[in-house]
Amino acid sequence: MLTIKSLAIAGLLGRTMLENFEISLPVLAMTGGIILFLVALRTVLHQSSSLPDQTTEPGQPSDLRLALTPLAFPTILAVIVFATLAGGRQAEGRTVAAIVLLILAMDWAAMIFAESILRWIGTSLQVLAVVLGVTQAALGLQIILHSLSTVSW
């Protein structure tokens, strides 16, 4: 599970490595776009090709790996990007930290109330997941195209 400490380490380590290797922000953005696109594509393809798991007994916990991978990569990538953009400026760093804490709190609340949310929304959530997955893939491609236009060869 992602913790605040691991996200902070990812942000600081990522920013330091980007500065040491002199990786430009457009290249970082392009990398982020590729990862975002691939994670979204994998999620959309998985949703469209799999049927609900009939082997899980009611009351048994679901496999948390299905939730961790799609959430972890974009979150860690976003922290690295925003920590790099904030640089050494404390005000921007505090803003990034506050946003990350807010997102983690919202994720935690969604996990706590997941059963109630699923009962209330039902199959609409599956449709929304596909729409958001396709939108995420499109956003990844948009970031890639924008980065290609800003990279100086």
N, CA, C and O atoms as a GROMACS GRO file, in nm:
protein
  612
    1MET      N    1   0.084  -0.117   0.000
    1MET     CA    2   0.000   0.000   0.000
    1MET      C    3   0.089   0.124   0.000
    1MET      O    4   0.193   0.127   0.066
    2LEU      N    5   0.049   0.224  -0.073
    2LEU     CA    6   0.126   0.347  -0.076
    2LEU      C    7   0.111   0.419   0.057
    2LEU      O    8   0.001   0.433   0.109
    3THR      N    9   0.222   0.465   0.110
    3THR     CA   10   0.218   0.542   0.233
    3THR      C   11   0.270   0.682   0.202
    3THR      O   12   0.331   0.707   0.098
    4ILE      N   13   0.244   0.771   0.296
    4ILE     CA   14   0.291   0.909   0.279
    4ILE      C   15   0.443   0.912   0.272
    4ILE      O   16   0.501   0.988   0.194
    5LYS      N   17   0.508   0.828   0.352
    5LYS     CA   18   0.654   0.824   0.352
    5LYS      C   19   0.707   0.776   0.218
    5LYS      O   20   0.803   0.833   0.165
    6SER      N   21   0.646   0.671   0.161
    6SER     CA   22   0.696   0.621   0.032
    6SER      C   23   0.672   0.721  -0.080
    6SER      O   24   0.754   0.732  -0.171
    7LEU      N   25   0.561   0.795  -0.075
    7LEU     CA   26   0.537   0.899  -0.175
    7LEU      C   27   0.636   1.014  -0.160
    7LEU      O   28   0.684   1.068  -0.260
    8ALA      N   29   0.667   1.051  -0.037
    8ALA     CA   30   0.765   1.158  -0.014
    8ALA      C   31   0.903   1.116  -0.064
    8ALA      O   32   0.973   1.196  -0.126
    9ILE      N   33   0.941   0.992  -0.036
    9ILE     CA   34   1.070   0.941  -0.084
    9ILE      C   35   1.072   0.938  -0.236
    9ILE      O   36   1.172   0.977  -0.297
   10ALA      N   37   0.963   0.892  -0.299
   10ALA     CA   38   0.956   0.888  -0.445
   10ALA      C   39   0.970   1.028  -0.503
   10ALA      O   40   1.041   1.047  -0.602
   11GLY      N   41   0.901   1.125  -0.443
   11GLY     CA   42   0.909   1.263  -0.493
   11GLY      C   43   1.049   1.320  -0.481
   11GLY      O   44   1.100   1.378  -0.577
   12LEU      N   45   1.112   1.305  -0.364
   12LEU     CA   46   1.246   1.361  -0.343
   12LEU      C   47   1.350   1.288  -0.427
   12LEU      O   48   1.435   1.352  -0.490
   13LEU      N   49   1.345   1.156  -0.426
   13LEU     CA   50   1.442   1.078  -0.502
   13LEU      C   51   1.424   1.101  -0.651
   13LEU      O   52   1.522   1.117  -0.724
   14GLY      N   53   1.299   1.102  -0.696
   14GLY     CA   54   1.273   1.125  -0.838
   14GLY      C   55   1.321   1.260  -0.884
   14GLY      O   56   1.384   1.271  -0.989
   15ARG      N   57   1.292   1.364  -0.805
   15ARG     CA   58   1.336   1.499  -0.842
   15ARG      C   59   1.489   1.507  -0.847
   15ARG      O   60   1.545   1.566  -0.939
   16THR      N   61   1.554   1.448  -0.747
   16THR     CA   62   1.701   1.450  -0.743
   16THR      C   63   1.761   1.377  -0.863
   16THR      O   64   1.855   1.426  -0.924
   17MET      N   65   1.706   1.261  -0.895
   17MET     CA   66   1.759   1.186  -1.009
   17MET      C   67   1.736   1.260  -1.140
   17MET      O   68   1.824   1.260  -1.227
   18LEU      N   69   1.621   1.324  -1.155
   18LEU     CA   70   1.595   1.399  -1.278
   18LEU      C   71   1.693   1.514  -1.293
   18LEU      O   72   1.743   1.541  -1.403
   19GLU      N   73   1.722   1.583  -1.182
   19GLU     CA   74   1.818   1.693  -1.187
   19GLU      C   75   1.959   1.642  -1.215
   19GLU      O   76   2.032   1.702  -1.294
   20ASN      N   77   1.998   1.531  -1.151
   20ASN     CA   78   2.133   1.478  -1.170
   20ASN      C   79   2.155   1.428  -1.313
   20ASN      O   80   2.264   1.446  -1.368
   21PHE      N   81   2.054   1.366  -1.372
   21PHE     CA   82   2.067   1.315  -1.508
   21PHE      C   83   2.026   1.418  -1.613
   21PHE      O   84   2.026   1.389  -1.733
   22GLU      N   85   1.990   1.537  -1.569
   22GLU     CA   86   1.949   1.647  -1.656
   22GLU      C   87   1.839   1.608  -1.753
   22GLU      O   88   1.846   1.634  -1.873
   23ILE      N   89   1.736   1.544  -1.698
   23ILE     CA   90   1.620   1.504  -1.777
   23ILE      C   91   1.524   1.622  -1.781
   23ILE      O   92   1.486   1.675  -1.676
   24SER      N   93   1.486   1.664  -1.901
   24SER     CA   94   1.400   1.782  -1.914
   24SER      C   95   1.256   1.749  -1.878
   24SER      O   96   1.214   1.633  -1.882
   25LEU      N   97   1.181   1.852  -1.845
   25LEU     CA   98   1.040   1.833  -1.811
   25LEU      C   99   0.959   1.777  -1.927
   25LEU      O  100   0.872   1.693  -1.904
   26PRO      N  101   0.982   1.821  -2.054
   26PRO     CA  102   0.907   1.757  -2.163
   26PRO      C  103   0.933   1.607  -2.176
   26PRO      O  104   0.841   1.531  -2.205
   27VAL      N  105   1.056   1.564  -2.153
   27VAL     CA  106   1.087   1.421  -2.159
   27VAL      C  107   1.020   1.349  -2.042
   27VAL      O  108   0.968   1.239  -2.060
   28LEU      N  109   1.022   1.409  -1.925
   28LEU     CA  110   0.953   1.352  -1.810
   28LEU      C  111   0.803   1.343  -1.836
   28LEU      O  112   0.739   1.243  -1.803
   29ALA      N  113   0.748   1.448  -1.894
   29ALA     CA  114   0.605   1.447  -1.926
   29ALA      C  115   0.573   1.339  -2.028
   29ALA      O  116   0.471   1.271  -2.017
   30MET      N  117   0.660   1.324  -2.128
   30MET     CA  118   0.638   1.220  -2.230
   30MET      C  119   0.642   1.082  -2.165
   30MET      O  120   0.559   0.997  -2.196
   31THR      N  121   0.737   1.059  -2.077
   31THR     CA  122   0.746   0.932  -2.005
   31THR      C  123   0.620   0.909  -1.923
   31THR      O  124   0.565   0.798  -1.922
   32GLY      N  125   0.575   1.012  -1.855
   32GLY     CA  126   0.452   1.002  -1.778
   32GLY      C  127   0.333   0.971  -1.867
   32GLY      O  128   0.246   0.892  -1.830
   33GLY      N  129   0.328   1.033  -1.982
   33GLY     CA  130   0.219   1.008  -2.076
   33GLY      C  131   0.218   0.865  -2.125
   33GLY      O  132   0.113   0.804  -2.138
   34ILE      N  133   0.337   0.812  -2.154
   34ILE     CA  134   0.347   0.672  -2.200
   34ILE      C  135   0.300   0.577  -2.090
   34ILE      O  136   0.224   0.484  -2.116
   35ILE      N  137   0.347   0.600  -1.967
   35ILE     CA  138   0.307   0.514  -1.856
   35ILE      C  139   0.157   0.526  -1.831
   35ILE      O  140   0.089   0.425  -1.813
   36LEU      N  141   0.107   0.647  -1.830
   36LEU     CA  142  -0.036   0.669  -1.810
   36LEU      C  143  -0.118   0.598  -1.917
   36LEU      O  144  -0.218   0.534  -1.887
   37PHE      N  145  -0.074   0.609  -2.042
   37PHE     CA  146  -0.143   0.544  -2.153
   37PHE      C  147  -0.141   0.392  -2.137
   37PHE      O  148  -0.244   0.326  -2.153
   38LEU      N  149  -0.024   0.336  -2.107
   38LEU     CA  150  -0.013   0.191  -2.097
   38LEU      C  151  -0.094   0.134  -1.980
   38LEU      O  152  -0.158   0.030  -1.994
   39VAL      N  153  -0.091   0.202  -1.866
   39VAL     CA  154  -0.171   0.157  -1.751
   39VAL      C  155  -0.320   0.165  -1.784
   39VAL      O  156  -0.396   0.074  -1.752
   40ALA      N  157  -0.361   0.274  -1.848
   40ALA     CA  158  -0.502   0.289  -1.885
   40ALA      C  159  -0.542   0.184  -1.988
   40ALA      O  160  -0.650   0.125  -1.977
   41LEU      N  161  -0.458   0.160  -2.086
   41LEU     CA  162  -0.488   0.062  -2.189
   41LEU      C  163  -0.501  -0.078  -2.127
   41LEU      O  164  -0.593  -0.153  -2.160
   42ARG      N  165  -0.410  -0.110  -2.039
   42ARG     CA  166  -0.415  -0.240  -1.972
   42ARG      C  167  -0.544  -0.253  -1.891
   42ARG      O  168  -0.607  -0.358  -1.892
   43THR      N  169  -0.582  -0.147  -1.820
   43THR     CA  170  -0.704  -0.150  -1.739
   43THR      C  171  -0.827  -0.166  -1.827
   43THR      O  172  -0.915  -0.248  -1.797
   44VAL      N  173  -0.835  -0.090  -1.935
   44VAL     CA  174  -0.952  -0.098  -2.024
   44VAL      C  175  -0.960  -0.235  -2.089
   44VAL      O  176  -1.068  -0.293  -2.096
   45LEU      N  177  -0.848  -0.288  -2.136
   45LEU     CA  178  -0.849  -0.419  -2.199
   45LEU      C  179  -0.885  -0.528  -2.099
   45LEU      O  180  -0.956  -0.624  -2.133
   46HIS      N  181  -0.838  -0.515  -1.976
   46HIS     CA  182  -0.870  -0.613  -1.872
   46HIS      C  183  -1.020  -0.610  -1.841
   46HIS      O  184  -1.082  -0.715  -1.824
   47GLN      N  185  -1.078  -0.490  -1.833
   47GLN     CA  186  -1.220  -0.477  -1.802
   47GLN      C  187  -1.306  -0.535  -1.914
   47GLN      O  188  -1.410  -0.595  -1.888
   48SER      N  189  -1.264  -0.516  -2.036
   48SER     CA  190  -1.346  -0.562  -2.148
   48SER      C  191  -1.330  -0.711  -2.175
   48SER      O  192  -1.416  -0.770  -2.240
   49SER      N  193  -1.223  -0.773  -2.128
   49SER     CA  194  -1.200  -0.913  -2.159
   49SER      C  195  -1.233  -1.008  -2.046
   49SER      O  196  -1.238  -1.129  -2.068
   50SER      N  197  -1.256  -0.956  -1.926
   50SER     CA  198  -1.277  -1.046  -1.814
   50SER      C  199  -1.422  -1.042  -1.767
   50SER      O  200  -1.489  -0.939  -1.771
   51LEU      N  201  -1.465  -1.158  -1.725
   51LEU     CA  202  -1.598  -1.170  -1.666
   51LEU      C  203  -1.583  -1.160  -1.515
   51LEU      O  204  -1.474  -1.180  -1.463
   52PRO      N  205  -1.691  -1.130  -1.443
   52PRO     CA  206  -1.681  -1.127  -1.298
   52PRO      C  207  -1.633  -1.261  -1.244
   52PRO      O  208  -1.669  -1.367  -1.295
   53ASP      N  209  -1.551  -1.254  -1.142
   53ASP     CA  210  -1.493  -1.374  -1.083
   53ASP      C  211  -1.599  -1.451  -1.005
   53ASP      O  212  -1.653  -1.401  -0.906
   54GLN      N  213  -1.628  -1.572  -1.049
   54GLN     CA  214  -1.730  -1.653  -0.985
   54GLN      C  215  -1.671  -1.739  -0.874
   54GLN      O  216  -1.746  -1.802  -0.799
   55THR      N  217  -1.538  -1.744  -0.861
   55THR     CA  218  -1.478  -1.830  -0.762
   55THR      C  219  -1.469  -1.766  -0.625
   55THR      O  220  -1.447  -1.836  -0.526
   56THR      N  221  -1.486  -1.635  -0.614
   56THR     CA  222  -1.475  -1.566  -0.487
   56THR      C  223  -1.605  -1.582  -0.409
   56THR      O  224  -1.713  -1.549  -0.459
   57GLU      N  225  -1.594  -1.633  -0.289
   57GLU     CA  226  -1.710  -1.650  -0.202
   57GLU      C  227  -1.754  -1.514  -0.149
   57GLU      O  228  -1.670  -1.426  -0.131
   58PRO      N  229  -1.884  -1.495  -0.125
   58PRO     CA  230  -1.929  -1.370  -0.065
   58PRO      C  231  -1.862  -1.350   0.070
   58PRO      O  232  -1.853  -1.442   0.151
   59GLY      N  233  -1.816  -1.229   0.095
   59GLY     CA  234  -1.749  -1.198   0.220
   59GLY      C  235  -1.599  -1.216   0.216
   59GLY      O  236  -1.528  -1.171   0.306
   60GLN      N  237  -1.548  -1.282   0.111
   60GLN     CA  238  -1.404  -1.299   0.097
   60GLN      C  239  -1.344  -1.172   0.041
   60GLN      O  240  -1.403  -1.109  -0.047
   61PRO      N  241  -1.226  -1.132   0.091
   61PRO     CA  242  -1.164  -1.010   0.037
   61PRO      C  243  -1.121  -1.028  -0.107
   61PRO      O  244  -1.076  -1.136  -0.146
   62SER      N  245  -1.133  -0.924  -0.185
   62SER     CA  246  -1.089  -0.927  -0.324
   62SER      C  247  -0.937  -0.918  -0.329
   62SER      O  248  -0.873  -0.886  -0.229
   63ASP      N  249  -0.883  -0.946  -0.444
   63ASP     CA  250  -0.739  -0.937  -0.463
   63ASP      C  251  -0.701  -0.790  -0.473
   63ASP      O  252  -0.740  -0.722  -0.568
   64LEU      N  253  -0.626  -0.740  -0.376
   64LEU     CA  254  -0.590  -0.599  -0.371
   64LEU      C  255  -0.489  -0.560  -0.478
   64LEU      O  256  -0.470  -0.442  -0.505
   65ARG      N  257  -0.422  -0.658  -0.538
   65ARG     CA  258  -0.326  -0.626  -0.644
   65ARG      C  259  -0.395  -0.560  -0.762
   65ARG      O  260  -0.335  -0.478  -0.832
   66LEU      N  261  -0.522  -0.595  -0.786
   66LEU     CA  262  -0.596  -0.533  -0.896
   66LEU      C  263  -0.616  -0.385  -0.874
   66LEU      O  264  -0.622  -0.308  -0.969
   67ALA      N  265  -0.626  -0.344  -0.749
   67ALA     CA  266  -0.645  -0.202  -0.718
   67ALA      C  267  -0.512  -0.129  -0.706
   67ALA      O  268  -0.503  -0.012  -0.743
   68LEU      N  269  -0.410  -0.196  -0.656
   68LEU     CA  270  -0.284  -0.128  -0.628
   68LEU      C  271  -0.212  -0.083  -0.754
   68LEU      O  272  -0.167   0.031  -0.760
   69THR      N  273  -0.199  -0.168  -0.854
   69THR     CA  274  -0.121  -0.134  -0.972
   69THR      C  275  -0.176  -0.013  -1.046
   69THR      O  276  -0.100   0.078  -1.076
   70PRO      N  277  -0.307  -0.008  -1.078
   70PRO     CA  278  -0.356   0.110  -1.149
   70PRO      C  279  -0.346   0.239  -1.067
   70PRO      O  280  -0.335   0.347  -1.124
   71LEU      N  281  -0.348   0.228  -0.934
   71LEU     CA  282  -0.340   0.348  -0.851
   71LEU      C  283  -0.196   0.390  -0.824
   71LEU      O  284  -0.166   0.509  -0.819
   72ALA      N  285  -0.107   0.294  -0.806
   72ALA     CA  286   0.028   0.325  -0.761
   72ALA      C  287   0.110   0.398  -0.866
   72ALA      O  288   0.169   0.502  -0.836
   73PHE      N  289   0.114   0.348  -0.989
   73PHE     CA  290   0.200   0.410  -1.090
   73PHE      C  291   0.163   0.555  -1.119
   73PHE      O  292   0.251   0.641  -1.114
   74PRO      N  293   0.038   0.586  -1.148
   74PRO     CA  294   0.006   0.727  -1.174
   74PRO      C  295   0.029   0.817  -1.053
   74PRO      O  296   0.070   0.932  -1.068
   75THR      N  297   0.005   0.765  -0.932
   75THR     CA  298   0.024   0.846  -0.812
   75THR      C  299   0.171   0.878  -0.791
   75THR      O  300   0.207   0.994  -0.767
   76ILE      N  301   0.255   0.777  -0.799
   76ILE     CA  302   0.399   0.799  -0.781
   76ILE      C  303   0.452   0.891  -0.890
   76ILE      O  304   0.531   0.981  -0.862
   77LEU      N  305   0.410   0.869  -1.014
   77LEU     CA  306   0.454   0.954  -1.124
   77LEU      C  307   0.411   1.099  -1.103
   77LEU      O  308   0.489   1.191  -1.127
   78ALA      N  309   0.288   1.119  -1.060
   78ALA     CA  310   0.239   1.255  -1.036
   78ALA      C  311   0.319   1.323  -0.926
   78ALA      O  312   0.351   1.442  -0.936
   79VAL      N  313   0.352   1.250  -0.821
   79VAL     CA  314   0.431   1.309  -0.712
   79VAL      C  315   0.569   1.350  -0.763
   79VAL      O  316   0.617   1.458  -0.729
   80ILE      N  317   0.632   1.267  -0.844
   80ILE     CA  318   0.764   1.301  -0.898
   80ILE      C  319   0.756   1.424  -0.988
   80ILE      O  320   0.838   1.514  -0.978
   81VAL      N  321   0.655   1.427  -1.075
   81VAL     CA  322   0.640   1.541  -1.167
   81VAL      C  323   0.618   1.670  -1.088
   81VAL      O  324   0.685   1.770  -1.113
   82PHE      N  325   0.525   1.668  -0.993
   82PHE     CA  326   0.494   1.791  -0.920
   82PHE      C  327   0.606   1.831  -0.825
   82PHE      O  328   0.628   1.950  -0.802
   83ALA      N  329   0.677   1.734  -0.768
   83ALA     CA  330   0.792   1.768  -0.685
   83ALA      C  331   0.901   1.832  -0.769
   83ALA      O  332   0.969   1.925  -0.724
   84THR      N  333   0.919   1.783  -0.891
   84THR     CA  334   1.018   1.843  -0.982
   84THR      C  335   0.976   1.984  -1.020
   84THR      O  336   1.059   2.075  -1.022
   85LEU      N  337   0.849   2.002  -1.051
   85LEU     CA  338   0.801   2.136  -1.087
   85LEU      C  339   0.812   2.233  -0.970
   85LEU      O  340   0.839   2.352  -0.989
   86ALA      N  341   0.791   2.183  -0.848
   86ALA     CA  342   0.800   2.270  -0.730
   86ALA      C  343   0.944   2.311  -0.704
   86ALA      O  344   0.969   2.419  -0.649
   87GLY      N  345   1.039   2.225  -0.742
   87GLY     CA  346   1.179   2.258  -0.720
   87GLY      C  347   1.208   2.272  -0.572
   87GLY      O  348   1.162   2.193  -0.490
   88GLY      N  349   1.284   2.373  -0.538
   88GLY     CA  350   1.317   2.398  -0.399
   88GLY      C  351   1.226   2.498  -0.331
   88GLY      O  352   1.251   2.537  -0.217
   89ARG      N  353   1.120   2.541  -0.399
   89ARG     CA  354   1.029   2.641  -0.343
   89ARG      C  355   0.939   2.577  -0.239
   89ARG      O  356   0.866   2.482  -0.270
   90GLN      N  357   0.943   2.627  -0.117
   90GLN     CA  358   0.870   2.566  -0.007
   90GLN      C  359   0.719   2.579  -0.022
   90GLN      O  360   0.647   2.485   0.011
   91ALA      N  361   0.671   2.692  -0.069
   91ALA     CA  362   0.526   2.710  -0.081
   91ALA      C  363   0.466   2.610  -0.179
   91ALA      O  364   0.363   2.549  -0.152
   92GLU      N  365   0.532   2.593  -0.293
   92GLU     CA  366   0.484   2.496  -0.392
   92GLU      C  367   0.496   2.353  -0.339
   92GLU      O  368   0.410   2.269  -0.365
   93GLY      N  369   0.603   2.326  -0.265
   93GLY     CA  370   0.622   2.193  -0.206
   93GLY      C  371   0.513   2.160  -0.106
   93GLY      O  372   0.464   2.048  -0.101
   94ARG      N  373   0.474   2.259  -0.025
   94ARG     CA  374   0.364   2.238   0.070
   94ARG      C  375   0.232   2.217  -0.003
   94ARG      O  376   0.149   2.138   0.040
   95THR      N  377   0.213   2.288  -0.114
   95THR     CA  378   0.090   2.270  -0.192
   95THR      C  379   0.085   2.128  -0.249
   95THR      O  380  -0.020   2.064  -0.243
   96VAL      N  381   0.196   2.080  -0.304
   96VAL     CA  382   0.202   1.943  -0.356
   96VAL      C  383   0.173   1.844  -0.243
   96VAL      O  384   0.095   1.750  -0.262
   97ALA      N  385   0.234   1.864  -0.128
   97ALA     CA  386   0.211   1.774  -0.014
   97ALA      C  387   0.065   1.775   0.029
   97ALA      O  388   0.008   1.670   0.060
   98ALA      N  389   0.004   1.892   0.032
   98ALA     CA  390  -0.138   1.902   0.072
   98ALA      C  391  -0.228   1.830  -0.029
   98ALA      O  392  -0.323   1.762   0.010
   99ILE      N  393  -0.199   1.846  -0.156
   99ILE     CA  394  -0.279   1.779  -0.260
   99ILE      C  395  -0.263   1.627  -0.249
   99ILE      O  396  -0.362   1.554  -0.259
  100VAL      N  397  -0.141   1.580  -0.229
  100VAL     CA  398  -0.117   1.436  -0.214
  100VAL      C  399  -0.191   1.383  -0.092
  100VAL      O  400  -0.253   1.276  -0.099
  101LEU      N  401  -0.186   1.455   0.019
  101LEU     CA  402  -0.259   1.413   0.140
  101LEU      C  403  -0.409   1.409   0.116
  101LEU      O  404  -0.477   1.318   0.163
  102LEU      N  405  -0.462   1.507   0.044
  102LEU     CA  406  -0.605   1.509   0.012
  102LEU      C  407  -0.643   1.388  -0.074
  102LEU      O  408  -0.744   1.323  -0.048
  103ILE      N  409  -0.563   1.359  -0.175
  103ILE     CA  410  -0.591   1.244  -0.261
  103ILE      C  411  -0.584   1.114  -0.182
  103ILE      O  412  -0.670   1.027  -0.198
  104LEU      N  413  -0.484   1.100  -0.095
  104LEU     CA  414  -0.473   0.979  -0.013
  104LEU      C  415  -0.591   0.966   0.083
  104LEU      O  416  -0.641   0.856   0.105
  105ALA      N  417  -0.637   1.077   0.139
  105ALA     CA  418  -0.753   1.074   0.228
  105ALA      C  419  -0.880   1.034   0.153
  105ALA      O  420  -0.961   0.957   0.203
  106MET      N  421  -0.895   1.086   0.031
  106MET     CA  422  -1.012   1.049  -0.050
  106MET      C  423  -1.005   0.901  -0.089
  106MET      O  424  -1.107   0.832  -0.088
  107ASP      N  425  -0.885   0.851  -0.123
  107ASP     CA  426  -0.869   0.708  -0.154
  107ASP      C  427  -0.904   0.623  -0.032
  107ASP      O  428  -0.973   0.522  -0.044
  108TRP      N  429  -0.857   0.664   0.084
  108TRP     CA  430  -0.884   0.591   0.208
  108TRP      C  431  -1.034   0.588   0.237
  108TRP      O  432  -1.088   0.483   0.271
  109ALA      N  433  -1.101   0.702   0.223
  109ALA     CA  434  -1.245   0.707   0.246
  109ALA      C  435  -1.320   0.619   0.146
  109ALA      O  436  -1.416   0.551   0.183
  110ALA      N  437  -1.278   0.620   0.022
  110ALA     CA  438  -1.343   0.535  -0.079
  110ALA      C  439  -1.324   0.388  -0.046
  110ALA      O  440  -1.415   0.308  -0.068
  111MET      N  441  -1.207   0.350   0.006
  111MET     CA  442  -1.185   0.210   0.042
  111MET      C  443  -1.269   0.171   0.163
  111MET      O  444  -1.321   0.059   0.169
  112ILE      N  445  -1.281   0.261   0.259
  112ILE     CA  446  -1.360   0.232   0.380
  112ILE      C  447  -1.507   0.209   0.343
  112ILE      O  448  -1.571   0.118   0.395
  113PHE      N  449  -1.559   0.291   0.254
  113PHE     CA  450  -1.701   0.284   0.217
  113PHE      C  451  -1.725   0.212   0.084
  113PHE      O  452  -1.829   0.231   0.021
  114ALA      N  453  -1.628   0.130   0.041
  114ALA     CA  454  -1.636   0.066  -0.091
  114ALA      C  455  -1.762  -0.020  -0.107
  114ALA      O  456  -1.828  -0.013  -0.210
  115GLU      N  457  -1.795  -0.099  -0.007
  115GLU     CA  458  -1.913  -0.185  -0.018
  115GLU      C  459  -2.040  -0.103  -0.035
  115GLU      O  460  -2.125  -0.135  -0.118
  116SER      N  461  -2.055   0.002   0.044
  116SER     CA  462  -2.173   0.088   0.034
  116SER      C  463  -2.180   0.158  -0.102
  116SER      O  464  -2.286   0.168  -0.163
  117ILE      N  465  -2.066   0.205  -0.147
  117ILE     CA  466  -2.060   0.273  -0.276
  117ILE      C  467  -2.099   0.177  -0.387
  117ILE      O  468  -2.177   0.212  -0.476
  118LEU      N  469  -2.045   0.055  -0.382
  118LEU     CA  470  -2.076  -0.043  -0.486
  118LEU      C  471  -2.223  -0.083  -0.485
  118LEU      O  472  -2.283  -0.102  -0.591
  119ARG      N  473  -2.282  -0.097  -0.366
  119ARG     CA  474  -2.425  -0.129  -0.360
  119ARG      C  475  -2.510  -0.016  -0.415
  119ARG      O  476  -2.611  -0.040  -0.480
  120TRP      N  477  -2.469   0.108  -0.389
  120TRP     CA  478  -2.546   0.225  -0.430
  120TRP      C  479  -2.535   0.250  -0.580
  120TRP      O  480  -2.634   0.278  -0.647
  121ILE      N  481  -2.414   0.240  -0.632
  121ILE     CA  482  -2.391   0.273  -0.773
  121ILE      C  483  -2.405   0.151  -0.863
  121ILE      O  484  -2.459   0.162  -0.973
  122GLY      N  485  -2.358   0.036  -0.818
  122GLY     CA  486  -2.375  -0.088  -0.895
  122GLY      C  487  -2.302  -0.087  -1.028
  122GLY      O  488  -2.184  -0.053  -1.036
  123THR      N  489  -2.375  -0.127  -1.133
  123THR     CA  490  -2.313  -0.144  -1.264
  123THR      C  491  -2.274  -0.011  -1.329
  123THR      O  492  -2.192  -0.008  -1.421
  124SER      N  493  -2.332   0.098  -1.283
  124SER     CA  494  -2.294   0.229  -1.337
  124SER      C  495  -2.146   0.255  -1.316
  124SER      O  496  -2.081   0.322  -1.396
  125LEU      N  497  -2.094   0.202  -1.207
  125LEU     CA  498  -1.952   0.221  -1.178
  125LEU      C  499  -1.865   0.150  -1.280
  125LEU      O  500  -1.758   0.200  -1.314
  126GLN      N  501  -1.907   0.035  -1.330
  126GLN     CA  502  -1.831  -0.036  -1.432
  126GLN      C  503  -1.827   0.043  -1.563
  126GLN      O  504  -1.724   0.051  -1.629
  127VAL      N  505  -1.940   0.102  -1.599
  127VAL     CA  506  -1.945   0.186  -1.720
  127VAL      C  507  -1.856   0.307  -1.702
  127VAL      O  508  -1.779   0.343  -1.791
  128LEU      N  509  -1.864   0.370  -1.585
  128LEU     CA  510  -1.780   0.486  -1.555
  128LEU      C  511  -1.632   0.449  -1.560
  128LEU      O  512  -1.550   0.528  -1.608
  129ALA      N  513  -1.598   0.330  -1.511
  129ALA     CA  514  -1.458   0.287  -1.512
  129ALA      C  515  -1.404   0.275  -1.654
  129ALA      O  516  -1.291   0.314  -1.682
  130VAL      N  517  -1.485   0.222  -1.745
  130VAL     CA  518  -1.442   0.210  -1.885
  130VAL      C  519  -1.426   0.348  -1.947
  130VAL      O  520  -1.328   0.375  -2.015
  131VAL      N  521  -1.524   0.436  -1.923
  131VAL     CA  522  -1.516   0.573  -1.978
  131VAL      C  523  -1.394   0.645  -1.924
  131VAL      O  524  -1.323   0.711  -2.000
  132LEU      N  525  -1.370   0.635  -1.793
  132LEU     CA  526  -1.253   0.702  -1.735
  132LEU      C  527  -1.123   0.638  -1.782
  132LEU      O  528  -1.023   0.707  -1.799
  133GLY      N  529  -1.122   0.506  -1.804
  133GLY     CA  530  -1.003   0.440  -1.856
  133GLY      C  531  -0.968   0.487  -1.996
  133GLY      O  532  -0.851   0.512  -2.026
  134VAL      N  533  -1.070   0.500  -2.081
  134VAL     CA  534  -1.047   0.550  -2.217
  134VAL      C  535  -1.000   0.696  -2.211
  134VAL      O  536  -0.911   0.736  -2.285
  135THR      N  537  -1.062   0.774  -2.123
  135THR     CA  538  -1.021   0.914  -2.106
  135THR      C  539  -0.877   0.923  -2.057
  135THR      O  540  -0.801   1.009  -2.102
  136GLN      N  541  -0.839   0.834  -1.965
  136GLN     CA  542  -0.701   0.832  -1.915
  136GLN      C  543  -0.604   0.797  -2.027
  136GLN      O  544  -0.497   0.856  -2.037
  137ALA      N  545  -0.641   0.701  -2.111
  137ALA     CA  546  -0.555   0.665  -2.225
  137ALA      C  547  -0.540   0.784  -2.320
  137ALA      O  548  -0.431   0.812  -2.369
  138ALA      N  549  -0.651   0.852  -2.347
  138ALA     CA  550  -0.646   0.971  -2.434
  138ALA      C  551  -0.560   1.080  -2.373
  138ALA      O  552  -0.485   1.148  -2.443
  139LEU      N  553  -0.571   1.098  -2.241
  139LEU     CA  554  -0.488   1.198  -2.173
  139LEU      C  555  -0.340   1.162  -2.186
  139LEU      O  556  -0.256   1.249  -2.208
  140GLY      N  557  -0.309   1.034  -2.171
  140GLY     CA  558  -0.170   0.990  -2.188
  140GLY      C  559  -0.118   1.021  -2.327
  140GLY      O  560  -0.006   1.069  -2.342
  141LEU      N  561  -0.200   0.994  -2.429
  141LEU     CA  562  -0.159   1.027  -2.566
  141LEU      C  563  -0.145   1.178  -2.587
  141LEU      O  564  -0.053   1.222  -2.655
  142GLN      N  565  -0.235   1.255  -2.528
  142GLN     CA  566  -0.227   1.401  -2.539
  142GLN      C  567  -0.098   1.453  -2.477
  142GLN      O  568  -0.034   1.543  -2.531
  143ILE      N  569  -0.060   1.397  -2.362
  143ILE     CA  570   0.065   1.438  -2.296
  143ILE      C  571   0.184   1.400  -2.385
  143ILE      O  572   0.278   1.478  -2.398
  144ILE      N  573   0.180   1.283  -2.445
  144ILE     CA  574   0.289   1.240  -2.534
  144ILE      C  575   0.302   1.336  -2.652
  144ILE      O  576   0.411   1.382  -2.683
  145LEU      N  577   0.190   1.366  -2.718
  145LEU     CA  578   0.194   1.456  -2.834
  145LEU      C  579   0.241   1.596  -2.795
  145LEU      O  580   0.320   1.657  -2.867
  146HIS      N  581   0.193   1.647  -2.682
  146HIS     CA  582   0.237   1.780  -2.638
  146HIS      C  583   0.386   1.778  -2.606
  146HIS      O  584   0.458   1.873  -2.639
  147SER      N  585   0.432   1.672  -2.542
  147SER     CA  586   0.575   1.663  -2.509
  147SER      C  587   0.661   1.656  -2.634
  147SER      O  588   0.768   1.716  -2.640
  148LEU      N  589   0.614   1.582  -2.735
  148LEU     CA  590   0.690   1.575  -2.860
  148LEU      C  591   0.703   1.712  -2.925
  148LEU      O  592   0.805   1.742  -2.987
  149SER      N  593   0.600   1.796  -2.912
  149SER     CA  594   0.606   1.929  -2.972
  149SER      C  595   0.696   2.023  -2.894
  149SER      O  596   0.740   2.124  -2.948
  150THR      N  597   0.724   1.994  -2.767
  150THR     CA  598   0.807   2.084  -2.687
  150THR      C  599   0.951   2.038  -2.669
  150THR      O  600   1.036   2.115  -2.625
  151VAL      N  601   0.979   1.913  -2.703
  151VAL     CA  602   1.115   1.863  -2.690
  151VAL      C  603   1.203   1.927  -2.797
  151VAL      O  604   1.167   1.930  -2.915
  152SER      N  605   1.317   1.977  -2.754
  152SER     CA  606   1.411   2.035  -2.851
  152SER      C  607   1.511   1.925  -2.890
  152SER      O  608   1.581   1.870  -2.805
  153TRP      N  609   1.515   1.896  -3.017
  153TRP     CA  610   1.603   1.791  -3.066
  153TRP      C  611   1.735   1.850  -3.092
  153TRP      O  612   1.826   1.779  -3.135
   0.00000   0.00000   0.00000
